[in-house]
């Protein structure tokens, strides 16, 4: 897994850009498997807190084995432990809420509602991050917010497949994910991405260990459920690891439009595992949410950057 060359200081080659895209897509597919596992286990009646406990403990163990003791000790050092604990707690809250969402709605729909997170980021960043973009950028971002909001209204329309409680949880999940993204931006100035990944697991494991005795399994999980529980830590850690590696090969501005490809993995896995496909109206709303998110990420200029980077490098 080692040997990636960070792209700082030099324009990345086409091979590096394609490697970044491939790693990002691979990470997204693995994280979708984590979501499907969480949906399966919670729908079968396993406590969400207990599932999260196994997921985060497995996350720490998997990263430790992936890096080895020496690299793990080196990467775990942080200059901002308080912020890391805050971010880890926020990530745990996001996980618990999203697993609750997955109990109530199809995987693709839950994933699409989570794509509303960039819309919350645009709305909150002037106050929480102090970001004051220029007038043109501000118009671009807010037009993307309006597009995404329109798509959300289509997905949650009256008479649709979603209950009011599911919609409320879905939007709460997106808000928590947006706050997580903003805190991650702050952490990027202090710690390496791998350090943040490790601390995410440590914080989640520590907090769930304190809480899980009150939410323990009412019955011994079946062998298949045990296998799925063990896989949750592996898919969670590997998925985030590959996403981090992707951003070592390509800039965030280049990769942002490709984040929305996760809707493909969510739709595919949702159909194969649960036989669930969005109806045409919901699919239209999901497409509009994704379009709004891409527009927030830079719209036409972001897509031109992708085309220029892939077409103008070797």
C-alpha angles and dihedrals in degrees: 000000000000126000102072112145114221111231096224115135098012137063109259119243122241088256091056092048092050090047089053091051092047093050092047093050091045090051091049093052091050092049089050088056087054090052091049090050092051091048092050095048097044093046087053089059102259112146113260092223092053091049090050091049092056090044094054097040088050089048092058093045093048094049090047091053092043095053101030126230098286097049091041092055091047094048096044092067110105134184092206109045093160093055091044091054090048092050092045091051090049091050091051091051089049090051094049093048094045092050087052089052091051090058090060107039143027118283095245093050093048090049091049092052088051087057086070086077094091088054090057090046091057091048096047105033096084089061103032100034101025091234114161108178122190122272095263093049090045091053091047093051096045092047087055089050091053091048092050092045090053089052091050091053089054092051095047095038119148110270092026127124095270128091120222089247091053092049092050091050091046093053091044088054090051091049092050090048090051091052088048091053092050093049089047088057089055092047092052089071092057111029139032116256091248091055090053090048091053093047091049088061096042094050094045092047093048096047096044090048088060093047105033096080086069093050103038127150113284090209136018109275116245119252090259091050090049090053091050091048091053091047091055093070092046096048092043095052097039094046093053090041093057091046089053090049090051091060089053089064101039137024122258090243089059096044099042096090090051092059088078091062085084087083086070093055091043092051093045096046091042090056097043096044102033107014090240124144126169115249116244095265093049090046089054091051091049090051091051091050089052091047090052091050092050089049090052088051090058107294116214093000090056092051090047089052090054093048093045093047094050094040099042101046132070 
